[in-house]
């Protein structure tokens, strides 16, 4: 069966998988969604014996139906190789009675590597399939992790350029240094004077600008996206939830058909949406628990049915979740409206114009798979310290948010189901916040001096990704105001 993709804002606007990967965003500003979510066609009893790469093929072939077996297997083998520091790619750690799915063993030590290691290969393969001659310009906004992972993936990939915007003073020191030291003749990084939502809105505005698209085409360029709005980001993320369940089954931690809950630290909603897709494919997932930090727009949405970004933006120690406009939620909204693209479009217009929209009661009933919780800054720090003192296991700040929410959900619900927490970043990426949570006396110490202390505390060697940046040259110094993002792109691409 050939699976096509349609826009959340116009169901008549359809694309093949490779076209959707190339475009990133639908021409009407909507997000591409599959016509249906395919069911797994291989039993868990076979999946539990498969490697990560083999599992990836079995999942992704169902979504990317216009890729040949040879093409897709080539993309997978080139993506999930020795650039990951563990053979399992996504190992599972059992800590007390909770399973942590470690998604940070890739080249930039964050979960974005899981999808952004393969996206460049999916994109260049898609370009060949569609006879694209223009140079593909990857335009991305990042709250810290997407940018570096995308740059690492696309650096010096023939036929591509990448331009990443990030909020100045809105990411950790390690995150910023990872970005501004990134090598690659086709890489540009820009710090904006604003927050992540400003960066994301600016990037989306450029995607929706028909006049700019014409100018790009006239100069031999076309935009595409590496953000989680690209279906080529979302599909690879589904893989690791299928893989995690199969591995736990294979290790005897789950019995056949036993449901597990999944807890995901959530900002842009892509990672937990991937878990939802995995559930729809037939993976026995029970509750999908959305964990927020103090920017708890998603927590409030699941509690009230109203999405309202009209609130103060809080800079937290989990910056990748410092988001008030969760772009991927649009894909879920499309489903709960009964795949009504007109209603979805109206909701997105309401969000753009007034900053909020409200679901009907009937729509809210379709959110029954989801639970939500949030952690304050104090609770996040306390969870890092508590888990470390009890077990010796060190969580990063984002994973700690999810871990806290997991504990609170269990207490409040009495649900005894086993829980899988998506562990989205290495503690090395947020070393100051992690170490001061364990012991407040570290507050006065420099971030980079604390890296060695973290090695001692955790018993885990410093990742190569961190060691590499400590003495690397700063290569990118461009900054701009939020209203100058388009001008900056034109300048970088030398478009008059």
QUIRA-V868544 format. One line per field, one symbol per residue. phi: phi as a letter, one per 20 degrees, with the letter a starting at -180 (. if undefined). burial: 1 if it has 9 or more other C-alpha atoms within 8 Angstrom, else 0. A space follows every 50 residues. Layout:
phi: ???
burial: ???
//
This chain:
phi: .eeddcefdaffecbfgffffffmdfgenfdfcfgbefegdcfgfeffde fgfffgffefffedfeefgfffffffffedcffeecffmcfddecldcdd eeddeefdlbffffdffdggfffffffffdlfdffededbdceqdggfff fffegmfgnccccddcfgmdcfffgffgffdfepfddcccederdfgfff fffffffeeffffffggfdncbfbddffffffefgfffgfffffffffff emfcegnfececdcfccemffffffffffffoffdeeddeddefeeffgf fffdndecefafedededffdebddegfggffggffemlefffgffgfff ffednbbcfffffffeeffdcbbbcfgffffffgfffffecnedeeffff gffffgffffffemfeffdddfeebffffcgfffffffbfffgeefgfff gfffgffemdggfggegfefcfffdccfcbffedffffffffelde
burial: 00111111111001111111111111001111110000010000001111 01101111111111101000111011111100010000111100100111 11111111111111111111111111100000011111111111111111 11111100011111111101110111111111000111111111111111 01110111000010111001111111111111111111111111111111 00010000111111111111111111111110111111111111111111 11001111100000010111111101011111111110011001101101 10001110100011001001111110101111111011000001111111 11111101110000000111111111111111111111000100001001 1101100100010011001000000110011100110111100010
//
